[in-house]
Amino acid sequence: MRSSLALRDVDTETGSPGKLSVDRAPQGPLAKVEVFDNQIEAALKTLKKQMLKAGLFQEMKRRVAYEKPSVKRKQAAARKKRRKAMRRMEGDRE
């Protein structure tokens, strides 16, 4: 027996699943896993790996609550500062 699990596209403007805006064409599933011989656990594990790799968990976490623009800017600056420091550290090692 063969079936599939898929994570459907989410509208980026409203965040609602399955409802796409008029100006955007549907892109289909973001992650898709084939299920063989009713091995649901293995399929879920594979789907979770694909979602982690695609950054979907971070996106869901980000959409849980509203972030003020000032908080977004501060976080972006902190990320930039960390990346710059890491690059500096890697440059010193060589």
C-alpha positions in Angstrom: 0.0 0.0 0.0 1.3 3.4 -0.9 0.0 6.9 0.1 1.6 10.3 0.7 1.7 13.0 3.3 2.1 16.6 2.2 2.3 20.0 3.9 0.1 22.4 2.0 1.1 25.9 0.9 0.2 28.7 3.4 -0.7 32.2 2.3 2.1 34.5 3.3 -0.1 37.5 3.6 -2.8 36.1 5.9 -1.1 33.0 7.3 -4.2 30.9 6.6 -3.7 27.5 5.2 -5.3 26.7 1.9 -6.5 30.2 1.1 -4.2 31.8 -1.5 -4.4 35.4 -2.7 -5.7 36.1 -6.2 -2.4 37.5 -7.5 -0.4 34.4 -6.5 -0.6 31.0 -8.2 -0.6 27.9 -6.1 2.7 26.3 -5.7 1.6 22.9 -4.4 3.0 21.1 -1.4 6.1 22.5 0.3 7.2 19.1 1.6 6.0 15.7 0.4 6.8 12.2 1.7 5.8 8.8 0.3 4.4 6.3 2.8 5.2 2.7 2.1 3.6 -0.3 3.9 1.8 1.9 6.5 5.2 3.0 8.0 3.7 6.2 9.4 6.4 6.8 12.0 9.2 6.7 9.4 7.3 9.0 7.1 6.6 11.5 9.9 10.3 11.5 10.8 11.3 12.2 7.2 8.6 14.9 6.9 10.0 16.6 10.0 13.5 16.5 8.6 12.3 18.1 5.4 10.4 20.8 7.3 13.4 21.6 9.5 15.7 21.8 6.4 13.2 24.1 4.7 12.9 26.4 7.8 9.2 25.8 8.2 9.3 25.4 12.0 11.1 28.7 12.3 8.4 30.3 10.1 5.6 28.8 12.2 7.3 30.0 15.4 7.7 33.5 14.0 4.0 33.7 13.0 2.7 32.7 16.5 2.7 36.2 17.8 3.0 39.7 16.3 6.5 41.2 16.3 6.8 45.0 16.4 9.0 46.4 13.6 11.5 47.7 16.2 12.0 44.2 17.6 12.5 42.8 14.1 15.2 45.4 13.4 17.0 44.7 16.7 16.9 41.0 16.0 18.2 41.4 12.5 21.0 43.7 13.8 21.9 41.1 16.4 22.0 38.3 13.8 24.2 40.4 11.5 26.6 41.1 14.5 26.8 37.4 15.3 27.5 36.4 11.7 30.2 39.1 11.5 31.8 37.9 14.7 31.8 34.3 13.4 33.4 35.3 10.2 36.1 37.2 12.1 36.7 34.1 14.3 37.0 31.9 11.2 39.4 34.4 9.6 41.7 34.4 12.7 42.0 30.6 12.6 43.4 30.5 9.1 
